[in-house]
Amino acid sequence: MRGVFEFSAIDINGHEQPLSDWAGSVLLIVNVASRCSFTPQYGGLEVLWQQYRDRGLVVLGFPCDQFGHQEPGDQDQIRAFCSLNYAVSFPMFAKVEVNGERAHPLWQRLKRERPGLLGTQRIKWNFTKFLVGRNGQVLRRYGPRRAPASLAADIGRALG
């Protein structure tokens, strides 16, 4: 049971967070941004977290500033924005890059396991979502336009 659980990342508070802490859980991993037309999806992600966390879902938010400079804030600003505007309580991380040479290794793995349309690995925009099974393998990739609520059936199946 390795898969994505072999990675770690810096959380929004600046601490190393091993994803292995959630081994055996279903993960919904999302690159997020505070100034994007899709930013209201934070609310839907929080609903999924509240609805399914007792069954084993963990939503993980990874701020990214690679798309139109839509996540310009520092960790404190991001945390405050998410808390005040969307009451986000799911785990959040420090800003990462999801594309290019400096893409976080977790995101390299996600893209490799579940490429997008026509086999492209590149993340196209904020709020791209990856559903990861309890075994750490990537089950699905969803584009930014997919509303979090529309993932409920897939999440339910993954949770078993």
N, C-alpha and C positions, 0 to 999 in steps of 0.2 A: 504494500500500500504506500507507494512513494508518490509518483506523479508530481503534481504541483506542491504537495506537502513537503517536498525536499527544499523548498525555497524559504527565504525570510526576506523581510522588508522593514524599513524604518517606519514606525507608526507616527501618527500625527503629533504625538508628544515627544518624538525624538528617540524612542527606544526601539531596539531590535526586536522584531516580532516574528518568531518562527511560525510558518503556516502549519507546521506539524502540530501546533497546539489545537488545531481544528481537524486533525486526522480523523476520518470516519464521518465527518460532516459533509453535507452538500454545500458547495460554495457558489455564490453568484458574485463574480468579480467584474467591476465596472470602472472604466476611466471616466472621471467626473470633472466638472468645471462649474464655477460660480456665475459666470457671465455668458452663458450659452442659451440659445433658444430652447434647449432640452433640459435646462437646469431644474424646471419643475418636476422632472422625473425623480429628484431626491425624495419628494413626498411619496411617490409610488414605491420606491425602493424601501423606504421606512415602513410602509404598510406591509410589504412582503416579509421584511425582517420580523415585524411584530406578529404577523399571522403564522409564520412557519418556524420561527426559531426554536420553539419547544419541541418540534419534530426533527430538528437537526440542520436547519438552513442557517448559514452565516453569509450575510451580505458584506462585501469588502469594497470600500470606495478608495480609488487611487486618483487623486487630483493630478491633472496633466495640463501643461500650458503650451502644448505643441500645436494647438489648433486655434488660430486667430487670436492668440494672446488672451484667451478667455478665462484663465486662472492665474491672474497676476499677483495675488496675495501671498503672504507668507503663511506658515502653518497656523499661527495664532488667528490671523484674519480668516482663513478657511474654516477653522474650527468654529469660530464665533458665527460666521455666516451660516454654516450648516445648522448649528444649534438654534439660532434665533429665527431663521426663516423656515426651516423644515423640521425642527426638533429631531435631527438625526442622532440616533443612538447606536447605530451599527458601527463596526470598526472602520476607522478611517486611517489613511496612511499619509506620509509625507509625499510631496510631489515627486512624480517619476516621469521618465520619458518612455513612451510606448513604441516609438518608431526610431529608426536610425541606429547608428553605431553605439549610442549610449542607452539604448532601450534596456530597461530592467530585465534581467534574465527570466523572471517569471513571465513577463509579457512576450519575450521571445518564444518561450515554450508554448504559451497559449496560442499564439499566432501560427506556430508550426503545426500544432495538433489540430487546430480548426481554422484553416484558411478561409478567407471570405469568398465572395463571388469570383468565379473564374480562377480560383486557386490563389488569388492574391493574399499575401500575408499582412500587408500594411493595414494598420488601423486608419479608417477614413475620417473619423470625427469623434468628438466627445460622446460619452454614454454608449459606447460599444460594450456589450455584455457577454460574459462567458459563464456558462453553467458547468460546474465541475462535480462529478459524482463522488460518492463516498470513498472510492478507491483512488481518488486523486487524478483521474483521467478526465479530459475535457469532453463533455457530452455535446454541447451546442454552442454556437456563436450567434449573437443577435446584433443587428445593426442599430444605430442610434435612434431610429424612428420607432423601434419596437417599444411600446409602453410597458413598463414593469408589470402591470396587471395582466397583460397578455401572456406572460410567462408562467402563470399559476399552474396550468395543467402539466407543463414539462417539469416544473419544480415538484409538484405532487408525485409524479412518476419517479423522479430521481430519489425522492425521500422514501418511496416504497410503501 
